[in-house]
Amino acid sequence: FVGPELFAEIRMQLDERGTAPQQTDVVTLNAELLEVTTEANRHLASVHFSGMIREVAGAAAAPFDEIWNLSKPVEGSQGWVISGIQQLN
């Protein structure tokens, strides 16, 4: 459910982490649809996500703030894919 460029980036991060376990608890989550547009043959959407997450068991939750960019072919042959994630903080 991610585009090729984002998949390559995630794969690189997983390879760097190796076998170290990773867990993220989403404590609170807010989502706001910022924009939906159509350009050429693709629908594009931007969603602002914010809230609190915990990435270390027993640690205090920390805020996160990011925008996810999604795309989908106009003709409907595929569903939405995440094409990019922008960290705001």
matplotlib code that plots the C-alpha trace (Angstrom):
import matplotlib.pyplot as plt

x = [0.0, 3.0, 4.5, 7.8, 10.0, 8.5, 8.8, 12.5, 13.0, 11.1, 13.1, 16.4, 15.3, 14.3, 17.7, 19.5, 17.5, 18.4, 16.8, 16.2, 12.5, 10.4, 7.0, 4.9, 1.8, -0.5, -1.9, -4.0, -4.6, -6.1, -6.7, -7.7, -8.2, -6.3, -6.9, -8.0, -7.1, -6.9, -3.9, -3.7, -4.7, -4.3, -6.3, -4.1, -4.9, -3.1, -4.0, -2.6, -2.1, -1.1, -1.3, 0.8, 2.9, 5.1, 8.0, 9.7, 7.7, 7.1, 8.2, 6.1, 4.1, 5.6, 3.8, 4.0, 2.8, 3.0, 1.3, 0.7, 0.4, -1.7, -2.5, -4.9, -5.5, -8.5, -9.8, -10.1, -7.8, -6.0, -6.7, -5.0, -1.2, 0.9, 3.4, 5.1, 5.2, 6.3, 7.4, 6.3, 8.2]
y = [0.0, 2.3, 3.7, 2.3, 5.2, 5.0, 1.2, 1.6, 4.0, 1.8, -1.2, 0.7, 1.6, -2.0, -3.2, -0.6, -1.7, -5.4, -7.8, -5.2, -5.3, -2.2, -1.4, 1.7, 2.3, 4.9, 6.6, 9.3, 9.9, 12.9, 13.0, 15.8, 15.6, 18.7, 18.5, 16.2, 17.1, 15.5, 16.0, 14.3, 10.7, 10.6, 11.6, 13.1, 13.5, 14.9, 13.9, 15.6, 13.1, 14.1, 12.7, 10.9, 7.7, 5.5, 3.8, 2.4, 0.2, 2.0, 5.4, 8.5, 9.1, 11.7, 13.9, 13.3, 15.6, 14.5, 14.7, 11.6, 12.1, 9.5, 8.8, 6.7, 6.3, 8.1, 5.1, 3.2, 0.2, 0.4, 1.7, 4.5, 4.2, 6.2, 8.1, 10.2, 11.1, 14.5, 14.9, 18.3, 18.3]
z = [0.0, -0.5, -3.7, -5.0, -3.7, -0.2, -0.2, -1.0, 1.9, 4.4, 3.2, 3.8, 7.3, 8.1, 6.8, 9.0, 12.1, 11.5, 13.9, 16.7, 17.7, 17.1, 18.5, 18.3, 20.5, 19.1, 22.2, 20.5, 16.8, 15.0, 11.2, 9.0, 5.2, 3.9, 0.2, -2.7, -6.2, -9.6, -11.8, -15.2, -14.6, -10.7, -7.7, -5.0, -1.3, 1.7, 5.2, 8.4, 11.2, 14.7, 18.2, 20.8, 20.3, 22.5, 20.8, 23.9, 26.3, 29.6, 28.2, 28.2, 25.0, 22.6, 20.1, 16.4, 13.6, 9.9, 6.5, 4.4, 0.7, -1.2, -4.8, -6.9, -10.6, -11.9, -13.8, -10.5, -11.4, -8.1, -4.6, -2.7, -2.1, 0.2, -2.0, 0.8, 4.4, 5.6, 9.2, 10.6, 13.9]

ax = plt.figure().add_subplot(projection="3d")
ax.plot(x, y, z, "-o")
ax.set_aspect("equal")
plt.show()
